[in-house]
Amino acid sequence: MRVAERDGRADQDLVVAAQGGDRQALDELMAAYLPLVYNIVGRALDGHVDVDDVVQETLMRAVDRIGDLRDPTAFRAWVVAIAVRQVRDRWRRHQMQPSAAHGWGFELAPDAADPGADFVDLTILQLELSGQRRETALATRWLEEGDRELLALWWLEAAGELNRAELAGALGIEPGHAAVRVQRLKARLDAARTVVRALDAAPRCAELSQIAARWDGWAAPSWRKQFARHVRECVACVASWQDLVPAERLLAGSALVPVPALLAATWLRLALPPTAPSAQAAAAKGVAAKGKAAKRLRHGGHGGRSGGLAAHVSAKLVAAAMAAAVAVGAGVVYAATSHQPQGSPSATAGAPSAAGVAAAVASGSASASVSASASASASASAKAAASSASSPAAGGASSTIRFMGKSTVLIGRISNDKPSVAAPFDAQYQYVVSPPAPSSNVYTAKSCPNGTNWWGCVWGGRGGLIPHMQARAAQATYKGQPHPQTMMWSWFVLPHLTPNATWQDEVKAVNRVDLLTRYLNDYRFFLQKIGTSHDMIDLEADFWGFARGMGDGKVPAQVTAAAPNDCGNQANTVAGLARCLISMTRKYAPNATAGLHLTCWDWPGNEQKCAKYYVALGAKNADFLVGEVEAVDAGLNALPENGGHNTFWSEKKWSAQLAYWKTMAEATGKPIVAWQIPVGNMRQNNTPYHYQDDKVDWLFSHMDRVASAHVAALMFGQGSDKSTTIETDGGNLFAKTIAYRNSGGTPLK
């Protein structure tokens, strides 16, 4: 609902119609503004458990008092002001309530924080932020509680959802005063960004580590000031202040964090029963349809873009979406697009027509209409995809004729929403990156401890990420039809087993029973969340190369002591650990496939040594091997500050790479999954997110050679911030994928 994109005339007509008693107009108006209200309240209360209540209270007050609004053109500013007042009222009420454990205070109530709804985590995960955008989101945790109200409004102003007059009006201050407050907020936020950078640096400044030794791990303003003071004065930390992109530039064009379907369903069920559209509502729709096209949603991935899908739904349609999600095992579900033609079985009384949905999109809110029939179709497709996926291959038998249910080379990409419908992708991949859970008690706890930095504490906590992403892949569409995708997980936890670890420390850590026990407990929990889904698991991107550098697969690892019930018969070596992970996959996720990551970095001239090493690791017991090319666009690598390297690939280099992959595949009997291939192309202009590269075009032009090297899948996605993204490459990857599928694909060999 960008300020510049939303059709004010359509809103005005809907307001007038709603004031005249038109329930359908009121329904559409409130549903359109639900995402905006949710983002204001969610960020202002920082994911507190009361967020849903405050959102509903805000909309109920708007419904009750819409007749009092004198100027229909001021509706957005009016709703925003109500949301801010409701946030303030909730703060005041809780400040008057004592906490048995902590005394007085809203923020310290023992059950106040909802880890599954942590708004910073939701922002990072849902909008798939990385680089400086991710740092900015994390930095908001270090601000004062009194900053959160202004932060929520300014964030939306920077994203283009509000203007300065609306921000000032909601706060009840003059625009000049608002400008001063925003400037001070940005200064504190920039200081917090440097703190985030300095604490995440590897290796961390020794003096900063000494200061942090007294730190309790909570992102508190008092500690921000201490850390920021050190960073400003420390020569070793000066890099933390360099190249800071202004936060408003980072947030420009950012999407709203999607509204949980449960909140949307609850609101619409309780407050807005569906009714037939009136003449006024139809007229308003007509005005909206003449406005700008659907809101442009920017979806991101590992390389640092923003994305998401706001909800605009009727109660019946949200219920259908939730039913579909339950069918495929989703935890928290967000609305997905599935437009239904008029006259279809889903066009029932009370559900928006196709024209109504299109008008809602044109008016600036993202449309989401998942009908009952579409839900059934998605569920059936998900089940069909599961039944057709290939089972894990035992022993040394190669799986190069059919792989994950396909007989042609798969095309996949980094996980986000927009590409799910833009091209007929076969798969998507998602990182799982964090230290293991701090305690095995977390696996069965009702919620995660506050401040827990663990992958399992997002999306509802206790591993909710897994079913959410599985559901999103299973419900993917193309041209309005179900097109389920295989989910691939890049399991990348060993680097975080010990803080500030070197690569040698990472390898040595697996020889500690306590650390390896935590790690294998976490992997077991991860597999249990995958359950019976036909997912792919990429096991540890760098570790096997590090271990090879310290003595091949014979490096010691306390496997049997760390997992006696699962891996008691494995060797206490790195090779035993690799075999243990594969064995655990078979036991706890019987339909999943697992692959070892090829990190034999000195392979030119050592192909046979590399093959022998991976056979010793147990690669013949796996299902595939994961190969890499370059993680960064060649144009970005060519910059002087990045070393000025030439990473454009010549015919000679491609021939050598394919020959190496073929050697590894034939030695182990397993196909290759080429992973995280940069998506730049030669039509880019070598500016951030538009860097040149030649790998996408080369691969799609030589698919027969790719298949002859026993490559079963090509997974595309940027591996660093500022690299070209799937959304900024000018549509090149989409076009190539569509043309490839239209040609029938290239058979596996």
C-alpha positions in Angstrom: 0.0 0.0 0.0 2.6 2.5 -1.1 1.7 6.2 -0.6 2.3 6.8 -4.2 0.5 3.7 -5.5 -2.7 3.6 -3.5 -5.6 5.2 -5.3 -6.9 7.8 -2.8 -10.1 8.3 -4.8 -11.0 4.6 -4.4 -10.3 4.8 -0.6 -12.4 8.0 -0.4 -15.4 6.3 -2.2 -15.1 3.3 0.1 -15.1 5.5 3.2 -18.2 7.4 2.0 -19.9 4.1 1.2 -19.0 2.6 4.6 -20.2 5.7 6.4 -23.5 5.2 4.6 -23.8 1.7 6.0 -22.3 -0.4 3.2 -20.8 -3.4 5.0 -19.0 -4.7 2.0 -17.2 -1.4 1.5 -16.3 -1.5 5.2 -15.0 -5.0 4.8 -12.8 -4.1 1.9 -11.5 -0.9 3.6 -10.5 -2.6 6.8 -9.0 -5.6 5.1 -6.9 -3.3 2.9 -5.6 -1.4 6.0 -5.1 -4.5 8.2 -1.4 -5.0 7.0 -0.5 -1.4 7.7 -2.0 -1.5 11.2 -0.4 -4.8 11.9 3.1 -3.5 11.0 2.7 -0.4 13.1 1.5 -2.3 16.2 3.9 -5.2 15.7 7.0 -3.1 15.5 5.9 -0.6 18.2 5.2 -3.5 20.6 8.2 -5.5 19.3 6.2 -8.7 18.8 4.5 -8.7 22.3 1.7 -11.2 22.8 -0.8 -8.4 22.8 -0.1 -7.4 19.2 -3.1 -9.2 17.8 -5.4 -7.7 20.5 -4.2 -4.2 19.8 -4.6 -4.6 16.1 -8.1 -5.8 16.6 -8.9 -3.0 19.0 -7.6 -0.5 16.5 -9.8 -1.8 13.7 -12.8 -2.1 15.9 -12.5 1.5 16.9 -12.2 2.5 13.3 -15.3 0.5 12.5 -17.2 2.0 15.4 -16.2 5.6 14.7 -15.9 5.8 11.0 -19.1 7.9 11.0 -17.2 10.6 12.9 -14.5 11.0 10.2 -15.3 14.4 8.6 -12.7 14.2 5.8 -12.8 10.9 3.9 -9.5 11.7 2.2 -7.8 11.6 5.7 -8.7 8.0 6.4 -5.2 6.6 6.4 -3.9 9.3 8.7 -6.9 8.7 11.0 -6.4 5.0 11.2 -2.6 5.4 11.9 -3.4 7.8 14.7 -5.9 5.4 16.2 -3.2 2.6 16.1 -0.7 4.8 17.9 -3.2 5.7 20.6 -4.1 2.1 21.1 -0.4 1.2 21.5 0.0 4.0 24.1 -3.1 2.8 25.9 -1.7 -0.7 26.1 1.6 0.5 27.5 -0.2 2.6 30.2 -2.4 -0.3 31.2 0.5 -2.7 31.6 2.7 -0.2 33.4 0.0 -0.2 36.1 0.0 -4.0 36.4 2.7 -5.5 38.7 4.7 -8.5 37.6 5.3 -11.1 40.3 8.8 -11.9 39.0 10.0 -8.5 38.0 8.0 -5.8 39.7 6.3 -3.1 37.7 6.6 -2.7 34.0 5.2 -3.8 30.7 8.3 -5.0 29.0 9.4 -7.3 31.9 6.2 -9.3 32.3 7.3 -12.9 32.3 5.0 -14.0 29.6 5.1 -10.8 27.6 7.4 -11.7 24.8 6.2 -14.1 22.2 9.3 -15.6 20.5 7.3 -16.9 17.6 6.1 -13.3 17.0 9.4 -11.5 17.6 9.0 -8.7 15.0 12.7 -8.4 14.3 12.9 -12.1 13.5 9.7 -12.0 11.5 11.0 -9.0 9.5 14.3 -10.7 8.7 12.8 -14.1 7.9 9.7 -13.0 6.0 11.4 -10.2 4.1 14.5 -12.4 3.8 16.9 -9.7 4.7 20.7 -9.9 4.6 23.7 -7.6 4.6 23.0 -4.1 5.8 19.2 -4.5 5.7 19.5 -7.4 8.2 21.9 -5.4 10.3 19.4 -2.5 10.4 16.6 -4.8 11.5 18.8 -6.3 14.3 19.9 -2.9 15.4 16.4 -1.9 16.3 16.6 -4.2 19.2 19.2 -1.9 20.8 16.9 1.2 20.8 15.1 2.6 23.9 11.6 1.4 24.5 10.5 5.0 24.0 11.8 4.9 20.4 9.6 2.0 19.3 6.5 4.1 18.5 8.5 6.5 16.4 10.5 3.6 14.9 7.3 1.9 13.7 6.1 5.0 11.9 9.4 6.1 10.5 10.1 2.5 9.2 6.9 2.7 7.2 7.7 6.2 6.1 11.1 5.1 4.7 9.4 2.1 3.0 6.9 4.5 1.3 3.8 3.4 3.3 3.3 6.7 5.1 4.3 10.4 4.5 5.9 12.8 7.0 2.6 14.6 7.7 0.9 11.3 8.6 3.8 10.4 10.9 3.7 13.8 12.6 -0.1 13.7 12.9 -0.1 10.2 14.5 2.4 11.5 17.1 0.5 14.7 17.7 3.4 17.0 16.9 4.4 19.4 14.2 6.3 18.2 11.1 9.4 20.2 12.1 9.5 18.6 15.6 9.0 15.2 13.9 12.0 15.8 11.7 14.2 16.5 14.7 12.9 13.3 16.5 13.5 11.2 13.4 17.0 12.6 13.0 17.9 11.6 16.6 16.3 8.2 16.1 18.4 7.6 13.0 21.6 8.6 14.9 20.9 6.0 17.6 20.0 3.4 15.0 23.2 4.0 13.1 25.2 3.6 16.4 23.3 0.4 17.0 24.2 -0.8 13.5 27.9 -0.4 14.2 27.4 -2.4 17.4 25.8 -5.2 15.5 28.6 -5.2 13.0 31.4 -5.1 15.6 29.9 -7.9 17.6 29.4 -10.1 14.5 32.9 -9.5 13.2 35.1 -12.5 12.8 37.5 -12.3 14.5 36.0 -9.9 17.0 38.1 -7.1 18.4 40.0 -8.3 21.5 39.1 -5.3 23.6 35.5 -5.5 22.5 35.4 -9.1 23.6 36.7 -8.1 27.0 33.9 -5.6 27.4 31.4 -8.2 26.1 32.5 -10.7 28.7 30.4 -8.8 31.2 27.5 -8.5 28.9 24.4 -10.6 29.6 23.5 -11.1 25.9 20.5 -8.8 25.9 20.3 -6.0 23.4 19.9 -3.1 25.8 20.3 0.6 25.2 22.9 0.9 28.1 25.1 -1.7 26.5 24.6 -0.1 23.1 26.1 3.1 24.5 29.1 1.2 26.0 29.7 -0.8 22.8 29.2 2.2 20.5 31.7 4.3 22.6 34.3 1.6 22.1 33.6 1.2 18.4 34.0 4.9 17.8 37.3 5.1 19.5 38.9 1.8 18.5 41.1 1.6 15.5 40.4 -2.1 15.0 36.6 -1.5 14.9 36.7 1.5 12.6 35.4 -0.7 9.7 32.1 -1.0 11.5 31.5 2.7 10.7 32.5 2.5 7.1 30.2 2.1 4.1 27.0 2.5 6.2 24.2 3.0 3.6 21.6 5.4 5.0 18.9 3.4 6.6 16.1 5.2 4.7 17.7 4.0 1.4 17.9 0.5 2.7 14.2 0.5 3.6 13.0 2.3 0.5 10.4 0.1 -1.3 10.4 -2.5 1.5 7.3 -4.7 1.7 5.1 -5.0 4.8 5.6 -8.0 7.0 2.7 -10.3 6.1 -0.3 -10.6 8.4 -0.6 -14.0 10.1 -3.7 -15.7 8.6 -5.0 -16.6 12.0 -5.1 -12.9 12.9 -6.8 -12.0 9.6 -9.3 -14.8 10.0 -10.1 -13.9 13.6 -10.7 -10.3 12.7 -12.8 -10.9 9.7 -14.8 -13.6 11.4 -15.6 -11.6 14.5 -16.0 -8.2 13.0 -16.9 -8.3 9.3 -19.3 -11.1 8.2 -19.4 -11.3 4.4 -22.2 -9.5 2.6 -23.1 -8.9 -1.0 -21.4 -6.0 -2.6 -23.3 -2.8 -3.0 -23.5 -0.3 -5.9 -21.2 2.1 -4.0 -18.6 -0.6 -3.4 -18.8 -1.7 -7.0 -18.3 1.9 -8.1 -15.3 2.2 -5.7 -13.8 -0.9 -7.2 -14.2 0.6 -10.7 -12.2 3.7 -9.6 -9.5 1.5 -8.1 -9.3 -0.7 -11.1 -8.4 2.4 -13.2 -5.5 3.2 -10.8 -2.0 1.8 -10.8 -1.4 -2.0 -11.2 -0.9 -4.3 -8.3 1.5 -3.3 -5.6 5.0 -4.2 -6.6 6.2 -6.6 -3.9 10.0 -7.0 -3.6 10.9 -10.4 -2.3 14.3 -11.3 -1.2 16.6 -14.1 -0.2 20.1 -14.7 1.1 21.5 -11.8 -0.7 19.5 -9.1 1.1 16.2 -8.0 -0.5 12.9 -7.4 1.0 9.7 -9.3 0.3 6.4 -10.6 1.6 2.7 -10.8 0.9 0.1 -8.8 2.8 -3.3 -10.3 3.5 -6.5 -9.0 2.1 -9.1 -11.7 2.6 -12.6 -12.6 3.5 -13.3 -14.9 6.4 -14.3 -17.8 4.2 -11.1 -17.5 2.1 -8.8 -17.3 5.1 -10.4 -20.4 6.6 -9.8 -22.2 3.3 -6.2 -21.1 3.3 -5.7 -22.3 6.8 -7.3 -25.7 6.0 -4.9 -26.1 3.1 -2.0 -25.3 5.3 -3.1 -27.8 7.9 -3.3 -30.4 5.1 0.4 -29.9 4.3 1.6 -29.5 7.8 2.1 -25.7 8.1 2.6 -24.0 11.4 2.0 -20.2 10.9 0.4 -19.5 7.5 0.4 -16.3 5.4 -2.0 -15.6 2.6 -0.9 -16.8 -0.9 -2.2 -15.7 -4.2 -4.5 -18.0 -6.2 -6.9 -15.9 -8.2 -10.1 -17.8 -9.2 -12.1 -17.1 -12.4 -15.7 -16.1 -12.0 -18.0 -19.0 -12.3 -15.5 -21.4 -10.7 -16.7 -23.6 -7.8 -14.9 -21.2 -5.5 -16.9 -18.2 -6.5 -19.4 -18.7 -3.8 -21.7 -16.1 -2.2 -19.7 -13.9 0.1 -16.4 -14.5 -1.6 -14.8 -11.7 -3.6 -15.1 -12.1 -7.4 -12.1 -12.1 -9.6 -12.9 -8.5 -10.5 -13.1 -7.6 -6.8 -9.8 -9.3 -6.1 -8.2 -7.4 -9.0 -9.6 -4.1 -7.8 -8.3 -4.8 -4.3 -4.8 -5.4 -5.8 -5.1 -2.2 -7.9 -6.1 -0.2 -4.9 -2.8 -1.0 -3.2 -3.2 -4.0 -1.0 -1.8 -7.4 -1.9 -4.6 -9.8 -2.7 -4.9 -13.2 -1.3 -7.8 -15.4 -2.1 -7.3 -19.1 -1.5 -10.7 -20.7 -2.1 -11.9 -24.0 -0.8 -11.4 -25.7 -4.2 -8.0 -24.1 -4.6 -7.1 -25.4 -1.1 -8.1 -28.9 -2.0 -6.2 -28.7 -5.3 -3.1 -27.5 -3.5 -3.4 -30.2 -0.9 -3.8 -32.8 -3.6 -0.8 -31.5 -5.5 1.3 -31.6 -2.4 0.4 -35.2 -1.8 1.0 -36.0 -5.4 4.4 -34.4 -5.3 5.3 -36.3 -2.2 4.2 -39.6 -3.7 6.2 -39.1 -6.9 9.4 -37.9 -5.3 12.3 -40.4 -5.4 13.1 -42.4 -2.3 16.6 -42.3 -0.8 18.9 -44.6 -2.7 20.8 -47.0 -0.5 24.3 -48.1 -1.2 26.2 -47.1 -4.3 23.3 -47.1 -6.8 23.2 -43.9 -8.9 20.0 -41.9 -9.1 20.7 -40.1 -12.4 17.6 -41.3 -14.3 15.0 -39.9 -11.9 15.8 -37.5 -9.2 13.3 -36.1 -6.7 10.5 -37.5 -8.9 11.8 -35.8 -12.1 13.4 -37.2 -15.2 14.9 -33.9 -16.4 17.4 -31.6 -14.8 15.7 -29.6 -12.0 15.8 -25.8 -11.9 15.6 -24.3 -8.4 16.3 -21.0 -6.7 16.8 -19.4 -3.3 13.5 -19.3 -1.3 11.2 -16.4 -1.5 7.6 -15.7 -2.6 7.7 -13.9 -5.9 9.7 -16.4 -7.9 7.2 -19.1 -6.8 4.7 -17.8 -9.3 7.0 -16.1 -11.8 8.4 -19.2 -13.4 8.0 -23.0 -13.2 10.8 -23.7 -10.8 11.1 -27.3 -9.5 12.7 -26.5 -6.1 13.7 -23.8 -3.7 16.4 -23.8 -1.0 16.5 -22.2 2.5 19.4 -21.8 4.9 19.2 -23.2 8.4 21.9 -21.1 10.2 22.4 -20.6 13.9 24.0 -22.1 17.0 22.2 -25.3 18.2 19.5 -24.9 20.8 20.9 -23.8 24.2 19.3 -26.8 25.9 17.4 -29.9 24.9 14.6 -28.6 27.1 13.7 -26.1 24.4 12.6 -28.8 22.1 9.6 -29.6 24.3 9.0 -26.2 25.9 5.9 -24.2 25.2 7.9 -21.3 23.9 11.5 -20.3 23.4 13.4 -18.3 26.1 13.6 -14.6 25.4 16.6 -13.6 23.3 17.3 -17.2 22.1 19.4 -17.1 18.9 18.3 -20.4 17.5 16.7 -21.2 14.1 14.0 -23.1 15.9 12.7 -20.0 17.6 11.1 -18.4 14.5 7.8 -19.0 12.9 5.9 -19.9 16.1 8.9 -21.3 17.9 10.0 -25.0 18.3 10.9 -25.5 14.7 8.0 -23.7 13.1 10.3 -22.6 10.2 10.2 -26.1 8.8 6.5 -26.7 8.2 6.0 -23.1 7.1 8.6 -23.3 4.4 7.4 -26.8 3.4 3.9 -25.4 3.0 5.0 -22.5 1.0 6.9 -24.8 -1.4 4.0 -27.2 -1.7 1.6 -24.4 -2.4 3.7 -22.8 -5.1 1.8 -22.0 -8.3 2.6 -21.1 -11.9 0.1 -19.4 -14.2 -2.6 -19.7 -11.6 -2.2 -23.5 -11.4 -0.6 -25.6 -8.6 3.1 -26.1 -9.2 4.5 -27.6 -6.0 8.3 -27.4 -5.5 10.7 -29.5 -3.6 12.2 -28.0 -0.5 16.0 -28.1 -0.1 17.6 -27.2 3.3 21.1 -25.9 3.5 22.0 -27.1 7.0 24.8 -24.8 8.1 25.2 -25.1 11.9 28.7 -26.4 12.7 30.3 -22.9 12.1 28.2 -21.6 15.0 28.9 -24.4 17.4 31.5 -22.3 19.2 31.6 -18.4 19.3 34.1 -16.6 17.2 35.5 -19.8 15.9 38.3 -20.2 13.3 37.9 -22.9 10.8 40.3 -25.0 12.9 38.1 -24.5 15.9 35.1 -25.6 14.0 36.8 -28.9 13.2 38.1 -29.4 16.8 34.7 -28.7 18.2 33.3 -32.0 17.0 35.8 -33.8 19.3 34.0 -32.3 22.3 31.2 -34.5 23.6 29.2 -31.6 25.0 29.3 -29.6 21.8 28.7 -32.5 19.4 25.8 -33.7 21.6 24.1 -30.4 21.3 24.7 -30.4 17.5 23.3 -33.9 16.9 20.4 -33.2 19.2 19.6 -30.2 17.0 19.9 -32.2 13.8 17.6 -34.9 15.2 15.0 -32.2 16.1 15.4 -30.7 12.6 14.8 -34.1 11.0 11.8 -34.8 13.2 10.2 -31.5 12.0 10.8 -32.5 8.4 9.0 -35.8 9.2 7.8 -37.7 6.1 8.2 -34.8 3.6 10.3 -35.4 0.5 12.8 -32.7 1.2 16.5 -32.4 0.3 19.2 -31.7 2.9 22.6 -30.2 2.0 24.9 -31.1 4.9 27.4 -28.4 6.0 28.7 -26.3 3.2 32.3 -25.9 4.3 33.0 -28.4 7.1 34.2 -31.3 5.0 36.8 -29.1 3.3 38.0 -27.8 6.7 38.3 -31.4 8.0 40.2 -32.4 4.9 42.7 -29.6 5.6 43.4 -31.1 9.1 43.8 -34.8 8.2 41.0 -36.0 6.0 38.2 -38.1 7.4 40.3 -39.5 10.2 40.1 -36.3 12.3 38.6 -37.3 15.7 35.0 -36.7 16.5 33.1 -37.9 19.6 30.3 -39.5 17.6 29.4 -42.5 19.7 29.3 -40.6 23.0 27.3 -37.8 21.5 24.6 -40.0 19.9 24.9 -43.5 21.3 21.4 -44.6 20.3 21.6 -43.3 16.8 25.3 -43.6 15.9 26.8 -46.0 18.4 28.2 -48.2 15.6 30.0 -45.3 13.8 33.7 -44.5 14.0 34.7 -41.6 16.2 36.0 -39.6 13.3 34.8 -36.9 10.9 33.9 -39.7 8.5 31.9 -41.3 11.2 30.1 -38.0 11.8 29.2 -37.8 8.1 27.8 -41.3 8.1 26.0 -40.6 11.3 24.2 -37.6 9.8 23.1 -39.7 6.8 22.0 -42.5 9.0 20.0 -40.2 11.3 18.3 -38.8 8.1 17.1 -42.3 7.2 15.8 -42.9 10.7 14.0 -39.6 11.5 13.1 -38.3 8.0 12.7 -41.5 5.9 11.5 -39.7 2.7 14.2 -37.0 2.8 17.4 -37.1 0.8 20.7 -36.0 2.1 23.9 -34.8 0.3 27.4 -34.0 1.3 28.7 -30.6 0.2 31.7 -30.8 -2.2 34.4 -28.5 -0.6 37.5 -30.1 -2.0 38.9 -26.6 -2.9 42.2 -27.8 -4.4 40.4 -30.2 -6.8 42.2 -29.1 -10.0 44.8 -31.9 -10.5 43.5 -33.8 -7.4 40.2 -35.1 -8.7 40.9 -38.7 -7.7 42.1 -37.7 -4.2 38.9 -35.8 -3.7 36.8 -38.7 -4.9 38.6 -41.0 -2.5 38.1 -38.6 0.4 34.3 -38.4 -0.2 34.0 -42.1 -0.6 35.7 -42.4 2.8 33.2 -39.9 4.2 30.4 -42.2 3.2 29.1 -40.3 0.1 28.0 -43.6 -1.4 25.4 -43.8 1.4 24.1 -40.3 0.6 21.7 -39.4 -2.2 23.5 -36.6 -4.0 26.6 -34.3 -3.8 26.4 -30.5 -3.7 28.7 -28.6 -6.0 29.4 -24.9 -6.1 30.7 -22.5 -8.7 31.1 -18.9 -7.4 29.0 -17.4 -4.7 29.4 -13.8 -6.0 28.8 -12.2 -9.3 31.9 -11.8 -11.4 31.3 -8.0 -11.8 31.2 -7.7 -8.0 34.4 -9.8 -7.6 36.2 -7.5 -10.1 35.9 -4.4 -7.9 39.2 -3.3 -6.4 37.8 -3.5 -2.9 36.9 -7.1 -3.5 40.4 -8.0 -4.8 39.9 -7.3 -8.5 39.5 -11.0 -9.3 38.4 -12.3 -12.7 35.7 -14.9 -12.0 34.0 -14.8 -15.4 34.2 -18.4 -16.6 35.8 -19.4 -19.9 35.0 -22.5 -21.9 38.1 -24.1 -20.5 37.0 -23.5 -16.9 33.5 -24.8 -17.6 34.9 -27.9 -19.2 37.2 -28.6 -16.2 34.4 -28.0 -13.7 32.0 -30.3 -15.5 34.7 -33.0 -15.8 35.3 -32.7 -12.0 31.7 -33.1 -11.2 31.4 -36.1 -13.5 34.4 -37.7 -11.8 32.9 -37.2 -8.3 29.4 -38.4 -9.4 30.8 -41.6 -11.0 33.1 -42.3 -8.1 30.3 -42.2 -5.6 27.4 -43.2 -7.8 25.5 -40.0 -6.8 24.2 -37.1 -8.9 25.4 -33.5 -8.5 23.2 -30.6 -7.3 24.9 -27.3 -8.4 24.0 -24.9 -5.7 23.9 -21.1 -5.2 24.8 -20.2 -8.7 25.0 -16.4 -9.1 22.3 -14.9 -11.3 24.0 -11.8 -12.8 24.1 -11.5 -16.6 26.0 -9.3 -19.1 23.1 -6.9 -19.5 23.6 -5.6 -16.0 25.4 -2.3 -15.3 27.8 -3.3 -12.5 26.0 -1.4 -9.7 24.7 -2.8 -6.4 22.3 -5.7 -7.1 23.0 -5.3 -10.8 26.4 -6.9 -11.3 27.4 -8.8 -14.4 28.0 -12.5 -14.6 27.9 -15.2 -17.4 27.0 -18.4 -15.6 23.2 -18.4 -16.0 23.3 -17.8 -19.7 26.1 -20.4 -20.2 24.4 -23.1 -18.3 21.1 -22.8 -20.0 22.9 -22.8 -23.4 24.8 -26.0 -22.6 22.2 -28.2 -20.7 23.2 -31.3 -22.6 26.8 -31.0 -21.3 25.5 -30.2 -17.9 23.3 -33.4 -17.8 26.2 -35.4 -19.2 28.2 -34.4 -16.1 25.5 -36.1 -14.0 24.2 -32.8 -12.8 20.6 -33.4 -11.6 19.7 -29.9 -10.4 20.7 -26.2 -10.9 19.9 -24.1 -7.8 20.3 -20.3 -8.4 20.7 -17.6 -5.8 23.0 -14.8 -4.7 25.5 -15.7 -2.0 26.4 -12.3 -0.8 25.0 -8.9 -0.3 24.9 -6.5 -3.3 25.0 -9.4 -5.7 22.4 -9.5 -8.5 19.2 -11.0 -7.3 16.5 -13.1 -8.9 14.3 -9.9 -8.9 16.9 -7.5 -10.2 18.4 -9.5 -13.1 15.9 -8.0 -15.6 13.8 -11.2 -15.7 16.6 -13.2 -17.2 16.4 -16.3 -14.9 12.6 -16.3 -15.2 12.7 -16.2 -19.0 15.4 -18.9 -19.2 13.5 -21.2 -16.8 10.2 -20.7 -18.7 11.9 -21.4 -22.0 13.7 -24.5 -20.6 10.4 -26.0 -19.3 8.5 -25.1 -22.5 11.2 -27.1 -24.4 10.5 -30.2 -22.2 13.7 -30.0 -20.2 16.9 -31.9 -20.5 16.8 -35.6 -19.6 19.0 -36.7 -16.7 22.0 -38.8 -17.6 
